[in-house]
Amino acid sequence: MSIVQTFLVFALIPGGVYGVVALLTLRSKFAATPRYRPGQAWDYPPMWWSGNPEGIGAHRQVSSGETSLTAVGGARGSW
């Protein structure tokens, strides 16, 4: 095996494979629309999203001793 063949097999072919994979992964970054960054103007109407659209306005009253609370969710719970 000559030096040229060795260079082709161990350097040029793997380098080409890495180059093709790199171009494929960067393709979406160059083709995508620009992302919103904080501080930029927002030219779109507001959109509210909920995992349960039927339950957006549904609040139930929870009695907690002397006070009455509106249950809307949160990270706390009583067991």
Residue pairs with C-beta under 8 A, 6 or more apart in sequence:
1 9
36 42
48 56
50 56
59 70
59 71
59 72
60 70
60 71
61 68
61 69
61 70
61 71
62 68
62 69
62 70
62 71
63 69
